């Protein structure tokens, strides 16, 4: 199995004190929360706030948002 090192280093204190936000367009039960951190952007499932957190470099997150706004991920 290939191992890809994760250059993002985020401490537990940063995640605990993070300002998590949910989109105003999200539904009641199918939501993700996002939190800007000093070194990354964190993403988690709002139904499992103590569960795993995905970390993205700020550039990766900006690229994702740009693609979403431009319809890059639209199914139809």
N, C-alpha and C positions, 0 to 999 in steps of 0.2 A: 504494500500500500504506500502510495506517495504521501509524504508529509509536507504540508505547505505551512511555513512558519507565519504566525500572525504578528505583524509588527505593531499592532495596536495594543497598548497597555493601559487598562483602565482599572482603577482600584474599586473595591467594594464601596468605599465611602462616596466616591463619585456617583455610583449608581443609586445608592440609598438617598442621597441628597439631590438627585436630578429632578429637574422640572419636567415631568412627563406630560405630554399633551396628546389628545385624541382629536382627530379631524371632526369638524362640525358636520361633515357629510356622512360620518360613519353611522352604521346601524347600531341597535342596542346590544346585540350579542356577537357581532362579527367585526371586532375592532382591533387595531394595533395602536400602540402608543409609541411616540417618538420623543427623544430627549436629546437636545444638543449638549455635548460635553466639550471640555477644553480640547481634547485630542481626537474626538470622534463624534459620530451620531449614533445613538443607541435606539434599538427597535425591540419591542416586546409585545406579547399577546396580552390584551387587557383582561382576559379571563384568567390568566395565570401570571399574575404580577410577580410572583416569587420564582417563576420558571426561567428558562434560558433567555438570554439577551443577545441579539445580533448586533455586531459593531461594524460600522462602515466608516471609511475615511470620508472627510467632508466632500472631496472631489467626487467620489463614487456616489454619494447621496445626491449631490447636485445633478450629476449625469442622469441618475434614475428619475429625479423629479422632472428634468427637462424632457426625457423620453416619454414619461407619463403625460405631460402636458401636450406633447406633440402627437399623441396617439400611437406611439411606437408599440405599446403593449395591448392595444385594443384587439379583441377577439373577432370582431366582425368587420 
